[in-house]
Amino acid sequence: MSKFSESGSFILYKPTSDDISLAHTRATAMGVLPNSFTKGMGRMTGCLGEIAVNKFISKSKYVGDNLFTHDLEHKNKRIEIKSKTCSSIPKPEYIVSVNTPKSKIPDNDIHFFTRVRKDLMFVWILGWLPTTKYFSVASFMNRGDKDEHGFMYKASGYHTAISELNPPKEYS
């Protein structure tokens, strides 16, 4: 049985063993990208984030194994899910990211963001924004750029604080 609870403005999800098995199956089918700095673990994180959001949004349909522009479909909306690995409870000032070239805006309707604890025991569903709104509030950073806290970006893309997102429970 799925386990959701509120954690501040976030939704905390406790994956089941079936969820972890499904995430592993999906991640293995995708393979490991050349030069992956997570050695494929990022795939597992992403798949578990997709499973959590799919369960959170009742009646959503997983399409990520057939389509590359989005992971879920719900009420004629195309939803992309972006996940990061973490070792602690996320804070509103932490960053969410969509790694993509500056000139490319993804072809979908909504972005949801999650954080997955390294041991895969917890998924925080952080929030969401319509794609056009996300790209209007996010800042583009090049690979190697540093933010005001000294964090160096490992990939080029658009980044914004979790606090800029709509809370997950406001999605309908």
C-alpha positions as semicolon CSV with decimal commas, in nm:
position;residue;x (nm);y (nm);z (nm)
1;M;0,000;0,000;0,000
2;S;0,124;0,349;-0,082
3;K;0,234;0,566;0,206
4;F;0,189;0,943;0,170
5;S;0,210;1,205;0,443
6;E;0,252;1,580;0,457
7;S;0,598;1,713;0,537
8;G;0,559;2,091;0,554
9;S;0,448;2,198;0,206
10;F;0,594;1,877;0,060
11;I;0,438;1,532;0,028
12;L;0,650;1,253;0,174
13;Y;0,619;0,915;0,006
14;K;0,756;0,589;0,147
15;P;0,819;0,353;-0,146
16;T;0,716;-0,010;-0,115
17;S;0,944;-0,297;-0,211
18;D;0,732;-0,334;-0,527
19;D;0,800;0,033;-0,611
20;I;1,175;-0,018;-0,573
21;S;1,161;-0,335;-0,784
22;L;0,966;-0,154;-1,058
23;A;1,209;0,141;-1,049
24;H;1,500;-0,103;-1,082
25;T;1,335;-0,276;-1,379
26;R;1,274;0,056;-1,555
27;A;1,622;0,191;-1,476
28;T;1,790;-0,128;-1,598
29;A;1,593;-0,117;-1,923
30;M;1,718;0,239;-1,982
31;G;2,082;0,147;-1,926
32;V;2,365;0,371;-1,806
33;L;2,457;0,679;-2,006
34;P;2,820;0,713;-2,115
35;N;3,010;0,944;-1,876
36;S;2,735;0,917;-1,612
37;F;2,869;1,069;-1,290
38;T;2,611;0,868;-1,089
39;K;2,699;0,542;-1,269
40;G;2,331;0,479;-1,341
41;M;2,200;0,553;-0,991
42;G;2,040;0,870;-1,128
43;R;1,815;0,651;-1,342
44;M;1,694;0,469;-1,029
45;T;1,631;0,804;-0,856
46;G;1,438;0,934;-1,156
47;C;1,228;0,620;-1,191
48;L;1,137;0,620;-0,822
49;G;1,037;0,988;-0,844
50;E;0,815;0,904;-1,143
51;I;0,649;0,619;-0,954
52;A;0,580;0,840;-0,651
53;V;0,423;1,121;-0,855
54;N;0,226;0,869;-1,064
55;K;0,074;0,729;-0,744
56;F;0,020;1,076;-0,597
57;I;-0,177;1,199;-0,901
58;S;-0,468;0,956;-0,906
59;K;-0,571;0,838;-1,251
60;S;-0,247;0,958;-1,410
61;K;-0,097;0,731;-1,675
62;Y;0,273;0,645;-1,696
63;V;0,401;0,690;-2,054
64;G;0,773;0,741;-1,989
65;D;0,868;0,406;-2,139
66;N;0,719;0,509;-2,477
67;L;0,756;0,888;-2,492
68;F;1,061;1,104;-2,434
69;T;0,896;1,444;-2,384
70;H;0,710;1,356;-2,063
71;D;0,656;1,082;-1,806
72;L;0,285;1,101;-1,718
73;E;-0,041;1,206;-1,875
74;H;-0,331;1,336;-1,668
75;K;-0,641;1,525;-1,782
76;N;-0,485;1,603;-2,122
77;K;-0,170;1,742;-1,954
78;R;0,179;1,609;-2,032
79;I;0,378;1,592;-1,708
80;E;0,757;1,570;-1,685
81;I;0,910;1,464;-1,353
82;K;1,258;1,572;-1,245
83;S;1,426;1,411;-0,945
84;K;1,747;1,460;-0,752
85;T;1,915;1,240;-0,496
86;C;1,952;1,381;-0,145
87;S;2,085;1,284;0,195
88;S;1,866;1,511;0,410
89;I;1,519;1,660;0,425
90;P;1,488;1,919;0,146
91;K;1,462;2,286;0,237
92;P;1,267;2,556;0,046
93;E;1,589;2,732;-0,057
94;Y;1,730;2,417;-0,223
95;I;1,735;2,415;-0,602
96;V;1,535;2,218;-0,858
97;S;1,674;2,177;-1,207
98;V;1,589;2,097;-1,566
99;N;1,914;2,018;-1,744
100;T;1,876;2,125;-2,106
101;P;2,049;2,354;-2,356
102;K;1,960;2,722;-2,324
103;S;1,775;2,731;-2,655
104;K;1,558;2,422;-2,589
105;I;1,231;2,450;-2,397
106;P;1,087;2,099;-2,338
107;D;0,766;2,001;-2,516
108;N;0,534;1,926;-2,223
109;D;0,282;2,108;-2,004
110;I;0,390;2,066;-1,641
111;H;0,708;1,991;-1,447
112;F;0,690;1,810;-1,111
113;F;1,000;1,791;-0,891
114;T;1,106;1,532;-0,633
115;R;1,399;1,452;-0,406
116;V;1,482;1,086;-0,341
117;R;1,686;0,990;-0,037
118;K;2,006;0,803;-0,127
119;D;1,887;0,483;0,043
120;L;1,559;0,500;-0,157
121;M;1,350;0,495;0,163
122;F;1,182;0,833;0,108
123;V;1,065;1,046;-0,185
124;W;0,971;1,408;-0,123
125;I;0,728;1,541;-0,383
126;L;0,838;1,905;-0,374
127;G;0,600;2,082;-0,607
128;W;0,523;2,171;-0,965
129;L;0,491;2,451;-1,218
130;P;0,349;2,480;-1,568
131;T;0,644;2,441;-1,806
132;T;0,616;2,793;-1,947
133;K;0,607;2,944;-1,597
134;Y;0,906;2,732;-1,482
135;F;1,121;2,858;-1,768
136;S;1,017;3,217;-1,702
137;V;1,119;3,208;-1,331
138;A;1,422;2,975;-1,356
139;S;1,776;3,098;-1,420
140;F;1,998;2,937;-1,680
141;M;2,337;2,825;-1,549
142;N;2,618;2,674;-1,753
143;R;2,805;2,363;-1,647
144;G;3,084;2,478;-1,414
145;D;2,906;2,797;-1,300
146;K;2,881;2,849;-0,924
147;D;2,587;2,989;-0,731
148;E;2,609;3,236;-0,442
149;H;2,668;2,946;-0,197
150;G;2,961;2,805;-0,397
151;F;2,764;2,513;-0,544
152;M;2,907;2,420;-0,886
153;Y;2,657;2,304;-1,149
154;K;2,747;1,968;-1,306
155;A;2,523;2,025;-1,609
156;S;2,388;2,325;-1,796
157;G;2,022;2,397;-1,742
158;Y;1,749;2,598;-1,574
159;H;1,742;2,620;-1,194
160;T;1,516;2,777;-0,932
161;A;1,445;2,744;-0,561
162;I;1,192;2,489;-0,437
163;S;1,009;2,783;-0,274
164;E;0,914;2,906;-0,625
165;L;0,709;2,592;-0,694
166;N;0,337;2,538;-0,641
167;P;0,279;2,293;-0,351
168;P;0,201;1,939;-0,469
169;K;-0,142;1,935;-0,306
170;E;-0,245;2,235;-0,523
171;Y;-0,223;2,020;-0,837
172;S;-0,560;1,898;-0,962
